[in-house]
């Protein structure tokens, strides 16, 4: 019997004799064209929610949803396991000699999810900041999404921050950190897998690449995490970009910023993961208020010539005196966004060199109240449904979507609001003009403090979107931005076929 697949040299030589001069080649073009890869539902998904709580007076919340209405794998024999949310081992204090720990394999999950399409939202209380690894398999793997939120209103720390739980992968980009005094950033590396990972961290600021000690060959234990202080890696840097790559294994990465003026809190937020450097970058969810600053990273060795367009309420336009920008090679450049005005917008950047970007927003109340910070980042267009799970819409908070068209034709999205049982309580179709941005106010179902919504683009790849949470308390502003990302539903699977024609049976010979 001849096995299909790659064939060793000795076997191939013997077959060449049998076939009368057959040569050793790769798969024929006909095989490649007639048997392309096919899209199949994923059978296992994992996302990590970074640092869900860890504050004595903070209110930490995690939400998990397996998207409804997606294709799922064929049923396998045996019982379907639930989605599990499990704590990873706490990280040692940055700079300490304590070795990283691994999570307790026998610990009970923080919570589980048993049904597709039902949003599960739980308060998470931890004595020290710990990431959650959320894992689904079988029919609960496709479209697995998670989100976390933290609200703190204390004299030394205040603000609201949310973050989408991200998949472990080989690289992550962040634009928007800082190493200035009073702006304390934490780079969180979490490994939800059962094998150790080895990680490198690269940094840039407004002056160029940074050579930070202790950022190469960083070990992240299985089911554990590591934390680095950004002000120690990039002391004094005004604008910092971070690139995390793995040499072995995969990690989920996050960047959290907490700001203060001596002992006065000035806001807190997660910097969202940004798209990798490209010649075309899209940033959703720039609000029509606050001090907004575009931060562009050109990580290469050549200056980047960047064209900028604002995706405004009436369509795309080039801002006066900012339509073309030059970003010096290997630097992060700050660009004030006064041209956005009072309307929510998106930003489109086209460059002759690979770049990535983010936007920092500082919300300052008109009175003497305290400010708040928020970030959005370069994000790929939605290629499928994307959820926003923890949209606050009560107790003085409002939430809204900012959806931008990135195509040259009218497009439309459907926004569905779910109740606690996964039922659809409302659905609206939103028409968007070419290159325009449309805000969509969110309303929580009766009796719920939050609105869980799903954004479904009519044409995959036609829009980018972000969610804004805004509010105030007696001390000042509370604000948060979070770009929407479609969770993984399918993967491309190659079709395995024989590479050689059938071999005729040998003909018997008589002596």
FINUVEX-78771 format. One record per residue (C-alpha): residue number from 1; residue in three letters; x, y, z. Coordinates in steps of 0.25 Angstrom, whole numbers, plus 5000, padded with zeros to 4 digits. Example, Ala and Ser with C-alpha at 12.3 -4.5 7.8 and 13.67 -1.06 7.14 Angstrom:
2
pt k 1 r ALA east 5049 north 4982 up 5031
pt k 2 r SER east 5055 north 4996 up 5029
END
This chain:
511
pt k 1 r UNK east 5000 north 5000 up 5000
pt k 2 r UNK east 5005 north 5014 up 4996
pt k 3 r UNK east 5002 north 5025 up 5007
pt k 4 r UNK east 4998 north 5039 up 5002
pt k 5 r UNK east 5006 north 5051 up 5006
pt k 6 r UNK east 5021 north 5054 up 5006
pt k 7 r UNK east 5030 north 5042 up 5002
pt k 8 r UNK east 5044 north 5040 up 5006
pt k 9 r UNK east 5055 north 5040 up 4995
pt k 10 r UNK east 5058 north 5025 up 4995
pt k 11 r UNK east 5043 north 5022 up 4994
pt k 12 r UNK east 5041 north 5032 up 4983
pt k 13 r UNK east 5053 north 5027 up 4975
pt k 14 r UNK east 5047 north 5013 up 4975
pt k 15 r UNK east 5034 north 5018 up 4971
pt k 16 r UNK east 5040 north 5026 up 4959
pt k 17 r UNK east 5046 north 5013 up 4954
pt k 18 r UNK east 5032 north 5006 up 4955
pt k 19 r UNK east 5025 north 5018 up 4948
pt k 20 r UNK east 5035 north 5018 up 4937
pt k 21 r UNK east 5043 north 5031 up 4940
pt k 22 r UNK east 5033 north 5039 up 4949
pt k 23 r UNK east 5040 north 5051 up 4955
pt k 24 r UNK east 5040 north 5056 up 4969
pt k 25 r UNK east 5031 north 5069 up 4970
pt k 26 r UNK east 5022 north 5076 up 4979
pt k 27 r UNK east 5007 north 5076 up 4978
pt k 28 r UNK east 5002 north 5078 up 4964
pt k 29 r UNK east 4995 north 5091 up 4961
pt k 30 r UNK east 4983 north 5084 up 4958
pt k 31 r UNK east 4982 north 5078 up 4972
pt k 32 r UNK east 4984 north 5092 up 4978
pt k 33 r UNK east 4974 north 5098 up 4969
pt k 34 r UNK east 4964 north 5087 up 4970
pt k 35 r UNK east 4965 north 5085 up 4985
pt k 36 r UNK east 4967 north 5099 up 4992
pt k 37 r UNK east 4966 north 5100 up 5007
pt k 38 r UNK east 4952 north 5100 up 5013
pt k 39 r UNK east 4947 north 5108 up 5024
pt k 40 r UNK east 4943 north 5100 up 5037
pt k 41 r UNK east 4938 north 5104 up 5050
pt k 42 r UNK east 4948 north 5104 up 5061
pt k 43 r UNK east 4948 north 5093 up 5071
pt k 44 r UNK east 4956 north 5100 up 5082
pt k 45 r UNK east 4956 north 5115 up 5086
pt k 46 r UNK east 4963 north 5122 up 5097
pt k 47 r UNK east 4963 north 5137 up 5101
pt k 48 r UNK east 4970 north 5144 up 5113
pt k 49 r UNK east 4964 north 5155 up 5121
pt k 50 r UNK east 4975 north 5162 up 5127
pt k 51 r UNK east 4975 north 5167 up 5142
pt k 52 r UNK east 4961 north 5166 up 5144
pt k 53 r UNK east 4961 north 5172 up 5159
pt k 54 r UNK east 4971 north 5172 up 5169
pt k 55 r UNK east 4966 north 5185 up 5176
pt k 56 r UNK east 4960 north 5185 up 5190
pt k 57 r UNK east 4950 north 5195 up 5186
pt k 58 r UNK east 4948 north 5192 up 5171
pt k 59 r UNK east 4937 north 5186 up 5164
pt k 60 r UNK east 4943 north 5176 up 5155
pt k 61 r UNK east 4933 north 5169 up 5145
pt k 62 r UNK east 4936 north 5159 up 5134
pt k 63 r UNK east 4926 north 5155 up 5122
pt k 64 r UNK east 4926 north 5143 up 5113
pt k 65 r UNK east 4918 north 5140 up 5101
pt k 66 r UNK east 4918 north 5129 up 5090
pt k 67 r UNK east 4912 north 5136 up 5078
pt k 68 r UNK east 4898 north 5131 up 5074
pt k 69 r UNK east 4895 north 5127 up 5060
pt k 70 r UNK east 4909 north 5122 up 5056
pt k 71 r UNK east 4913 north 5109 up 5050
pt k 72 r UNK east 4918 north 5099 up 5060
pt k 73 r UNK east 4926 north 5086 up 5058
pt k 74 r UNK east 4919 north 5073 up 5056
pt k 75 r UNK east 4915 north 5067 up 5069
pt k 76 r UNK east 4925 north 5058 up 5076
pt k 77 r UNK east 4922 north 5046 up 5084
pt k 78 r UNK east 4921 north 5049 up 5099
pt k 79 r UNK east 4916 north 5061 up 5107
pt k 80 r UNK east 4919 north 5075 up 5102
pt k 81 r UNK east 4928 north 5082 up 5112
pt k 82 r UNK east 4925 north 5096 up 5117
pt k 83 r UNK east 4933 north 5108 up 5114
pt k 84 r UNK east 4942 north 5111 up 5127
pt k 85 r UNK east 4947 north 5124 up 5132
pt k 86 r UNK east 4959 north 5120 up 5141
pt k 87 r UNK east 4969 north 5129 up 5148
pt k 88 r UNK east 4984 north 5129 up 5144
pt k 89 r UNK east 4995 north 5129 up 5155
pt k 90 r UNK east 4997 north 5143 up 5161
pt k 91 r UNK east 5010 north 5150 up 5155
pt k 92 r UNK east 5021 north 5153 up 5164
pt k 93 r UNK east 5023 north 5168 up 5167
pt k 94 r UNK east 5031 north 5174 up 5156
pt k 95 r UNK east 5046 north 5174 up 5160
pt k 96 r UNK east 5045 north 5164 up 5171
pt k 97 r UNK east 5053 north 5151 up 5171
pt k 98 r UNK east 5041 north 5143 up 5173
pt k 99 r UNK east 5040 north 5133 up 5162
pt k 100 r UNK east 5027 north 5133 up 5153
pt k 101 r UNK east 5017 north 5122 up 5158
pt k 102 r UNK east 5008 north 5113 up 5151
pt k 103 r UNK east 4993 north 5112 up 5153
pt k 104 r UNK east 4987 north 5101 up 5162
pt k 105 r UNK east 4982 north 5091 up 5152
pt k 106 r UNK east 4972 north 5086 up 5163
pt k 107 r UNK east 4965 north 5099 up 5165
pt k 108 r UNK east 4951 north 5101 up 5162
pt k 109 r UNK east 4947 north 5110 up 5150
pt k 110 r UNK east 4943 north 5124 up 5154
pt k 111 r UNK east 4930 north 5121 up 5146
pt k 112 r UNK east 4925 north 5113 up 5134
pt k 113 r UNK east 4916 north 5115 up 5122
pt k 114 r UNK east 4908 north 5104 up 5117
pt k 115 r UNK east 4899 north 5110 up 5106
pt k 116 r UNK east 4902 north 5117 up 5093
pt k 117 r UNK east 4896 north 5131 up 5091
pt k 118 r UNK east 4894 north 5134 up 5106
pt k 119 r UNK east 4903 north 5145 up 5111
pt k 120 r UNK east 4909 north 5141 up 5125
pt k 121 r UNK east 4913 north 5153 up 5133
pt k 122 r UNK east 4920 north 5151 up 5147
pt k 123 r UNK east 4926 north 5160 up 5158
pt k 124 r UNK east 4941 north 5156 up 5160
pt k 125 r UNK east 4947 north 5158 up 5174
pt k 126 r UNK east 4962 north 5155 up 5175
pt k 127 r UNK east 4972 north 5159 up 5186
pt k 128 r UNK east 4982 north 5162 up 5175
pt k 129 r UNK east 4981 north 5165 up 5161
pt k 130 r UNK east 4979 north 5152 up 5153
pt k 131 r UNK east 4976 north 5149 up 5138
pt k 132 r UNK east 4965 north 5140 up 5134
pt k 133 r UNK east 4967 north 5129 up 5124
pt k 134 r UNK east 4954 north 5126 up 5116
pt k 135 r UNK east 4953 north 5113 up 5108
pt k 136 r UNK east 4943 north 5107 up 5100
pt k 137 r UNK east 4943 north 5094 up 5092
pt k 138 r UNK east 4934 north 5086 up 5082
pt k 139 r UNK east 4921 north 5093 up 5079
pt k 140 r UNK east 4924 north 5105 up 5089
pt k 141 r UNK east 4937 north 5108 up 5082
pt k 142 r UNK east 4933 north 5116 up 5070
pt k 143 r UNK east 4931 north 5131 up 5073
pt k 144 r UNK east 4936 north 5131 up 5087
pt k 145 r UNK east 4937 north 5145 up 5092
pt k 146 r UNK east 4940 north 5151 up 5106
pt k 147 r UNK east 4941 north 5165 up 5112
pt k 148 r UNK east 4945 north 5171 up 5125
pt k 149 r UNK east 4942 north 5183 up 5133
pt k 150 r UNK east 4948 north 5190 up 5146
pt k 151 r UNK east 4941 north 5202 up 5153
pt k 152 r UNK east 4949 north 5209 up 5164
pt k 153 r UNK east 4945 north 5222 up 5171
pt k 154 r UNK east 4955 north 5224 up 5182
pt k 155 r UNK east 4963 north 5236 up 5187
pt k 156 r UNK east 4976 north 5230 up 5181
pt k 157 r UNK east 4971 north 5223 up 5169
pt k 158 r UNK east 4958 north 5225 up 5161
pt k 159 r UNK east 4953 north 5222 up 5147
pt k 160 r UNK east 4946 north 5212 up 5138
pt k 161 r UNK east 4953 north 5203 up 5129
pt k 162 r UNK east 4949 north 5192 up 5120
pt k 163 r UNK east 4956 north 5182 up 5111
pt k 164 r UNK east 4953 north 5171 up 5101
pt k 165 r UNK east 4959 north 5158 up 5105
pt k 166 r UNK east 4969 north 5154 up 5094
pt k 167 r UNK east 4974 north 5142 up 5088
pt k 168 r UNK east 4988 north 5137 up 5091
pt k 169 r UNK east 4997 north 5139 up 5079
pt k 170 r UNK east 5011 north 5141 up 5075
pt k 171 r UNK east 5011 north 5156 up 5074
pt k 172 r UNK east 5004 north 5168 up 5080
pt k 173 r UNK east 5005 north 5183 up 5077
pt k 174 r UNK east 5001 north 5195 up 5086
pt k 175 r UNK east 5002 north 5210 up 5083
pt k 176 r UNK east 4999 north 5219 up 5094
pt k 177 r UNK east 5007 north 5217 up 5107
pt k 178 r UNK east 5016 north 5226 up 5114
pt k 179 r UNK east 5028 north 5226 up 5124
pt k 180 r UNK east 5026 north 5240 up 5129
pt k 181 r UNK east 5025 north 5243 up 5144
pt k 182 r UNK east 5011 north 5240 up 5148
pt k 183 r UNK east 5007 north 5232 up 5136
pt k 184 r UNK east 5009 north 5217 up 5141
pt k 185 r UNK east 5007 north 5206 up 5131
pt k 186 r UNK east 5007 north 5191 up 5133
pt k 187 r UNK east 5011 north 5182 up 5122
pt k 188 r UNK east 5003 north 5169 up 5125
pt k 189 r UNK east 5008 north 5156 up 5119
pt k 190 r UNK east 4998 north 5144 up 5121
pt k 191 r UNK east 5000 north 5130 up 5117
pt k 192 r UNK east 4988 north 5121 up 5117
pt k 193 r UNK east 4994 north 5109 up 5111
pt k 194 r UNK east 5000 north 5097 up 5117
pt k 195 r UNK east 5014 north 5099 up 5112
pt k 196 r UNK east 5024 north 5111 up 5116
pt k 197 r UNK east 5026 north 5122 up 5106
pt k 198 r UNK east 5038 north 5131 up 5103
pt k 199 r UNK east 5035 north 5146 up 5100
pt k 200 r UNK east 5043 north 5158 up 5094
pt k 201 r UNK east 5038 north 5172 up 5097
pt k 202 r UNK east 5042 north 5184 up 5087
pt k 203 r UNK east 5039 north 5198 up 5091
pt k 204 r UNK east 5039 north 5212 up 5083
pt k 205 r UNK east 5037 north 5226 up 5088
pt k 206 r UNK east 5037 north 5240 up 5081
pt k 207 r UNK east 5052 north 5239 up 5080
pt k 208 r UNK east 5054 north 5225 up 5074
pt k 209 r UNK east 5056 north 5211 up 5078
pt k 210 r UNK east 5058 north 5208 up 5093
pt k 211 r UNK east 5068 north 5198 up 5099
pt k 212 r UNK east 5061 north 5193 up 5111
pt k 213 r UNK east 5069 north 5183 up 5120
pt k 214 r UNK east 5062 north 5170 up 5123
pt k 215 r UNK east 5052 north 5170 up 5112
pt k 216 r UNK east 5058 north 5159 up 5103
pt k 217 r UNK east 5056 north 5144 up 5105
pt k 218 r UNK east 5046 north 5146 up 5116
pt k 219 r UNK east 5040 north 5133 up 5122
pt k 220 r UNK east 5025 north 5133 up 5124
pt k 221 r UNK east 5021 north 5120 up 5131
pt k 222 r UNK east 5010 north 5111 up 5127
pt k 223 r UNK east 4996 north 5116 up 5133
pt k 224 r UNK east 5004 north 5128 up 5138
pt k 225 r UNK east 5007 north 5142 up 5136
pt k 226 r UNK east 5018 north 5153 up 5136
pt k 227 r UNK east 5017 north 5168 up 5138
pt k 228 r UNK east 5026 north 5179 up 5134
pt k 229 r UNK east 5025 north 5194 up 5139
pt k 230 r UNK east 5026 north 5203 up 5126
pt k 231 r UNK east 5032 north 5215 up 5134
pt k 232 r UNK east 5044 north 5205 up 5138
pt k 233 r UNK east 5045 north 5201 up 5123
pt k 234 r UNK east 5044 north 5215 up 5117
pt k 235 r UNK east 5046 north 5225 up 5128
pt k 236 r UNK east 5043 north 5239 up 5123
pt k 237 r UNK east 5037 north 5235 up 5110
pt k 238 r UNK east 5025 north 5244 up 5106
pt k 239 r UNK east 5019 north 5234 up 5096
pt k 240 r UNK east 5022 north 5219 up 5096
pt k 241 r UNK east 5019 north 5208 up 5087
pt k 242 r UNK east 5021 north 5193 up 5091
pt k 243 r UNK east 5023 north 5181 up 5082
pt k 244 r UNK east 5022 north 5167 up 5089
pt k 245 r UNK east 5027 north 5155 up 5081
pt k 246 r UNK east 5028 north 5140 up 5085
pt k 247 r UNK east 5040 north 5132 up 5082
pt k 248 r UNK east 5033 north 5119 up 5088
pt k 249 r UNK east 5019 north 5117 up 5091
pt k 250 r UNK east 5008 north 5128 up 5090
pt k 251 r UNK east 5003 north 5138 up 5100
pt k 252 r UNK east 4992 north 5149 up 5102
pt k 253 r UNK east 4997 north 5163 up 5105
pt k 254 r UNK east 4991 north 5175 up 5111
pt k 255 r UNK east 4995 north 5189 up 5114
pt k 256 r UNK east 4989 north 5197 up 5126
pt k 257 r UNK east 4991 north 5211 up 5129
pt k 258 r UNK east 4988 north 5218 up 5142
pt k 259 r UNK east 4991 north 5233 up 5144
pt k 260 r UNK east 4992 north 5242 up 5155
pt k 261 r UNK east 4997 north 5256 up 5159
pt k 262 r UNK east 5005 north 5253 up 5172
pt k 263 r UNK east 4994 north 5246 up 5180
pt k 264 r UNK east 4982 north 5252 up 5172
pt k 265 r UNK east 4976 north 5241 up 5162
pt k 266 r UNK east 4976 north 5245 up 5148
pt k 267 r UNK east 4969 north 5233 up 5141
pt k 268 r UNK east 4971 north 5219 up 5137
pt k 269 r UNK east 4970 north 5211 up 5124
pt k 270 r UNK east 4974 north 5199 up 5116
pt k 271 r UNK east 4982 north 5202 up 5103
pt k 272 r UNK east 4975 north 5193 up 5093
pt k 273 r UNK east 4983 north 5184 up 5084
pt k 274 r UNK east 4986 north 5190 up 5071
pt k 275 r UNK east 4987 north 5184 up 5057
pt k 276 r UNK east 5001 north 5181 up 5053
pt k 277 r UNK east 5008 north 5191 up 5044
pt k 278 r UNK east 5002 north 5192 up 5030
pt k 279 r UNK east 5001 north 5203 up 5019
pt k 280 r UNK east 4987 north 5205 up 5022
pt k 281 r UNK east 4982 north 5207 up 5036
pt k 282 r UNK east 4968 north 5209 up 5042
pt k 283 r UNK east 4965 north 5215 up 5056
pt k 284 r UNK east 4950 north 5214 up 5061
pt k 285 r UNK east 4943 north 5221 up 5072
pt k 286 r UNK east 4949 north 5235 up 5073
pt k 287 r UNK east 4939 north 5243 up 5082
pt k 288 r UNK east 4934 north 5257 up 5079
pt k 289 r UNK east 4939 north 5262 up 5092
pt k 290 r UNK east 4952 north 5263 up 5100
pt k 291 r UNK east 4966 north 5265 up 5097
pt k 292 r UNK east 4969 north 5255 up 5086
pt k 293 r UNK east 4983 north 5252 up 5081
pt k 294 r UNK east 4986 north 5242 up 5070
pt k 295 r UNK east 4999 north 5234 up 5072
pt k 296 r UNK east 5006 north 5228 up 5060
pt k 297 r UNK east 5017 north 5218 up 5061
pt k 298 r UNK east 5027 north 5216 up 5049
pt k 299 r UNK east 5035 north 5204 up 5054
pt k 300 r UNK east 5044 north 5203 up 5041
pt k 301 r UNK east 5057 north 5209 up 5037
pt k 302 r UNK east 5050 north 5219 up 5027
pt k 303 r UNK east 5042 north 5231 up 5030
pt k 304 r UNK east 5027 north 5229 up 5027
pt k 305 r UNK east 5019 north 5239 up 5018
pt k 306 r UNK east 5005 north 5237 up 5024
pt k 307 r UNK east 4992 north 5242 up 5018
pt k 308 r UNK east 4981 north 5245 up 5028
pt k 309 r UNK east 4966 north 5245 up 5026
pt k 310 r UNK east 4955 north 5247 up 5037
pt k 311 r UNK east 4943 north 5238 up 5035
pt k 312 r UNK east 4933 north 5249 up 5040
pt k 313 r UNK east 4918 north 5250 up 5041
pt k 314 r UNK east 4916 north 5253 up 5026
pt k 315 r UNK east 4928 north 5245 up 5020
pt k 316 r UNK east 4943 north 5245 up 5019
pt k 317 r UNK east 4951 north 5258 up 5018
pt k 318 r UNK east 4965 north 5262 up 5019
pt k 319 r UNK east 4968 north 5271 up 5031
pt k 320 r UNK east 4974 north 5285 up 5027
pt k 321 r UNK east 4989 north 5285 up 5029
pt k 322 r UNK east 4989 north 5270 up 5034
pt k 323 r UNK east 4986 north 5263 up 5021
pt k 324 r UNK east 5000 north 5259 up 5020
pt k 325 r UNK east 5009 north 5255 up 5031
pt k 326 r UNK east 5024 north 5251 up 5032
pt k 327 r UNK east 5027 north 5241 up 5043
pt k 328 r UNK east 5042 north 5239 up 5046
pt k 329 r UNK east 5047 north 5225 up 5045
pt k 330 r UNK east 5046 north 5217 up 5058
pt k 331 r UNK east 5038 north 5227 up 5066
pt k 332 r UNK east 5025 north 5230 up 5071
pt k 333 r UNK east 5018 north 5243 up 5067
pt k 334 r UNK east 5007 north 5251 up 5074
pt k 335 r UNK east 4997 north 5258 up 5065
pt k 336 r UNK east 4986 north 5267 up 5072
pt k 337 r UNK east 4972 north 5264 up 5066
pt k 338 r UNK east 4965 north 5277 up 5066
pt k 339 r UNK east 4960 north 5275 up 5052
pt k 340 r UNK east 4950 north 5264 up 5058
pt k 341 r UNK east 4942 north 5275 up 5064
pt k 342 r UNK east 4929 north 5271 up 5072
pt k 343 r UNK east 4925 north 5259 up 5065
pt k 344 r UNK east 4929 north 5244 up 5067
pt k 345 r UNK east 4939 north 5240 up 5056
pt k 346 r UNK east 4949 north 5230 up 5051
pt k 347 r UNK east 4962 north 5232 up 5045
pt k 348 r UNK east 4968 north 5226 up 5032
pt k 349 r UNK east 4983 north 5226 up 5030
pt k 350 r UNK east 4990 north 5222 up 5017
pt k 351 r UNK east 5005 north 5221 up 5017
pt k 352 r UNK east 5017 north 5218 up 5008
pt k 353 r UNK east 5023 north 5210 up 5020
pt k 354 r UNK east 5017 north 5201 up 5030
pt k 355 r UNK east 5011 north 5208 up 5042
pt k 356 r UNK east 5001 north 5206 up 5053
pt k 357 r UNK east 4994 north 5215 up 5062
pt k 358 r UNK east 4985 north 5219 up 5074
pt k 359 r UNK east 4977 north 5231 up 5079
pt k 360 r UNK east 4978 north 5236 up 5094
pt k 361 r UNK east 4966 north 5244 up 5099
pt k 362 r UNK east 4967 north 5252 up 5112
pt k 363 r UNK east 4953 north 5256 up 5117
pt k 364 r UNK east 4953 north 5268 up 5126
pt k 365 r UNK east 4940 north 5273 up 5133
pt k 366 r UNK east 4936 north 5288 up 5131
pt k 367 r UNK east 4937 north 5290 up 5146
pt k 368 r UNK east 4948 north 5286 up 5155
pt k 369 r UNK east 4945 north 5271 up 5154
pt k 370 r UNK east 4956 north 5261 up 5152
pt k 371 r UNK east 4959 north 5256 up 5138
pt k 372 r UNK east 4959 north 5242 up 5132
pt k 373 r UNK east 4967 north 5236 up 5121
pt k 374 r UNK east 4963 north 5226 up 5110
pt k 375 r UNK east 4969 north 5220 up 5097
pt k 376 r UNK east 4965 north 5214 up 5084
pt k 377 r UNK east 4974 north 5207 up 5074
pt k 378 r UNK east 4976 north 5203 up 5060
pt k 379 r UNK east 4966 north 5191 up 5057
pt k 380 r UNK east 4963 north 5182 up 5045
pt k 381 r UNK east 4949 north 5184 up 5039
pt k 382 r UNK east 4939 north 5175 up 5044
pt k 383 r UNK east 4938 north 5162 up 5036
pt k 384 r UNK east 4927 north 5156 up 5044
pt k 385 r UNK east 4918 north 5159 up 5056
pt k 386 r UNK east 4925 north 5166 up 5068
pt k 387 r UNK east 4919 north 5167 up 5082
pt k 388 r UNK east 4920 north 5178 up 5093
pt k 389 r UNK east 4916 north 5171 up 5106
pt k 390 r UNK east 4918 north 5181 up 5117
pt k 391 r UNK east 4912 north 5194 up 5112
pt k 392 r UNK east 4907 north 5202 up 5124
pt k 393 r UNK east 4894 north 5209 up 5122
pt k 394 r UNK east 4890 north 5212 up 5137
pt k 395 r UNK east 4894 north 5219 up 5149
pt k 396 r UNK east 4899 north 5231 up 5142
pt k 397 r UNK east 4906 north 5224 up 5131
pt k 398 r UNK east 4902 north 5224 up 5116
pt k 399 r UNK east 4908 north 5215 up 5105
pt k 400 r UNK east 4908 north 5217 up 5090
pt k 401 r UNK east 4914 north 5211 up 5078
pt k 402 r UNK east 4922 north 5219 up 5068
pt k 403 r UNK east 4922 north 5211 up 5054
pt k 404 r UNK east 4930 north 5216 up 5042
pt k 405 r UNK east 4929 north 5212 up 5028
pt k 406 r UNK east 4942 north 5209 up 5021
pt k 407 r UNK east 4937 north 5206 up 5007
pt k 408 r UNK east 4933 north 5215 up 4996
pt k 409 r UNK east 4918 north 5211 up 4995
pt k 410 r UNK east 4906 north 5212 up 5005
pt k 411 r UNK east 4906 north 5200 up 5015
pt k 412 r UNK east 4898 north 5196 up 5027
pt k 413 r UNK east 4900 north 5188 up 5040
pt k 414 r UNK east 4890 north 5182 up 5049
pt k 415 r UNK east 4891 north 5184 up 5064
pt k 416 r UNK east 4884 north 5174 up 5073
pt k 417 r UNK east 4882 north 5175 up 5088
pt k 418 r UNK east 4881 north 5163 up 5096
pt k 419 r UNK east 4875 north 5160 up 5110
pt k 420 r UNK east 4881 north 5152 up 5121
pt k 421 r UNK east 4875 north 5139 up 5115
pt k 422 r UNK east 4881 north 5142 up 5101
pt k 423 r UNK east 4867 north 5146 up 5095
pt k 424 r UNK east 4867 north 5158 up 5085
pt k 425 r UNK east 4860 north 5170 up 5092
pt k 426 r UNK east 4862 north 5179 up 5080
pt k 427 r UNK east 4869 north 5180 up 5067
pt k 428 r UNK east 4872 north 5192 up 5058
pt k 429 r UNK east 4878 north 5194 up 5044
pt k 430 r UNK east 4888 north 5205 up 5043
pt k 431 r UNK east 4890 north 5211 up 5029
pt k 432 r UNK east 4904 north 5218 up 5028
pt k 433 r UNK east 4909 north 5227 up 5016
pt k 434 r UNK east 4922 north 5224 up 5009
pt k 435 r UNK east 4933 north 5228 up 5019
pt k 436 r UNK east 4924 north 5233 up 5030
pt k 437 r UNK east 4923 north 5231 up 5044
pt k 438 r UNK east 4909 north 5228 up 5051
pt k 439 r UNK east 4907 north 5228 up 5066
pt k 440 r UNK east 4897 north 5218 up 5072
pt k 441 r UNK east 4892 north 5220 up 5086
pt k 442 r UNK east 4890 north 5207 up 5094
pt k 443 r UNK east 4879 north 5204 up 5104
pt k 444 r UNK east 4879 north 5193 up 5114
pt k 445 r UNK east 4868 north 5183 up 5115
pt k 446 r UNK east 4858 north 5186 up 5126
pt k 447 r UNK east 4864 north 5182 up 5140
pt k 448 r UNK east 4878 north 5181 up 5135
pt k 449 r UNK east 4889 north 5191 up 5137
pt k 450 r UNK east 4896 north 5187 up 5124
pt k 451 r UNK east 4893 north 5186 up 5109
pt k 452 r UNK east 4900 north 5174 up 5103
pt k 453 r UNK east 4899 north 5176 up 5088
pt k 454 r UNK east 4904 north 5169 up 5075
pt k 455 r UNK east 4908 north 5178 up 5063
pt k 456 r UNK east 4906 north 5170 up 5050
pt k 457 r UNK east 4912 north 5177 up 5037
pt k 458 r UNK east 4903 north 5174 up 5025
pt k 459 r UNK east 4916 north 5174 up 5016
pt k 460 r UNK east 4928 north 5167 up 5023
pt k 461 r UNK east 4940 north 5177 up 5024
pt k 462 r UNK east 4932 north 5189 up 5021
pt k 463 r UNK east 4932 north 5196 up 5035
pt k 464 r UNK east 4940 north 5198 up 5048
pt k 465 r UNK east 4934 north 5200 up 5061
pt k 466 r UNK east 4936 north 5204 up 5076
pt k 467 r UNK east 4928 north 5205 up 5088
pt k 468 r UNK east 4929 north 5218 up 5097
pt k 469 r UNK east 4924 north 5218 up 5112
pt k 470 r UNK east 4923 north 5232 up 5118
pt k 471 r UNK east 4918 north 5237 up 5132
pt k 472 r UNK east 4922 north 5246 up 5144
pt k 473 r UNK east 4922 north 5245 up 5159
pt k 474 r UNK east 4924 north 5255 up 5170
pt k 475 r UNK east 4939 north 5255 up 5167
pt k 476 r UNK east 4939 north 5257 up 5152
pt k 477 r UNK east 4938 north 5250 up 5139
pt k 478 r UNK east 4938 north 5235 up 5136
pt k 479 r UNK east 4940 north 5230 up 5122
pt k 480 r UNK east 4945 north 5218 up 5114
pt k 481 r UNK east 4947 north 5214 up 5099
pt k 482 r UNK east 4948 north 5200 up 5094
pt k 483 r UNK east 4949 north 5196 up 5079
pt k 484 r UNK east 4941 north 5184 up 5074
pt k 485 r UNK east 4947 north 5172 up 5069
pt k 486 r UNK east 4940 north 5160 up 5062
pt k 487 r UNK east 4943 north 5147 up 5070
pt k 488 r UNK east 4949 north 5135 up 5062
pt k 489 r UNK east 4938 north 5126 up 5057
pt k 490 r UNK east 4945 north 5118 up 5045
pt k 491 r UNK east 4959 north 5114 up 5042
pt k 492 r UNK east 4964 north 5110 up 5028
pt k 493 r UNK east 4967 north 5095 up 5027
pt k 494 r UNK east 4975 north 5090 up 5016
pt k 495 r UNK east 4969 north 5078 up 5008
pt k 496 r UNK east 4978 north 5066 up 5009
pt k 497 r UNK east 4979 north 5058 up 4995
pt k 498 r UNK east 4989 north 5049 up 4989
pt k 499 r UNK east 5000 north 5055 up 4982
pt k 500 r UNK east 5003 north 5044 up 4972
pt k 501 r UNK east 4994 north 5036 up 4962
pt k 502 r UNK east 4990 north 5022 up 4966
pt k 503 r UNK east 5001 north 5012 up 4964
pt k 504 r UNK east 4997 north 5000 up 4955
pt k 505 r UNK east 4999 north 4987 up 4961
pt k 506 r UNK east 5012 north 4980 up 4957
pt k 507 r UNK east 5011 north 4970 up 4945
pt k 508 r UNK east 5015 north 4956 up 4949
pt k 509 r UNK east 5026 north 4951 up 4940
pt k 510 r UNK east 5029 north 4936 up 4936
pt k 511 r UNK east 5044 north 4931 up 4935
END
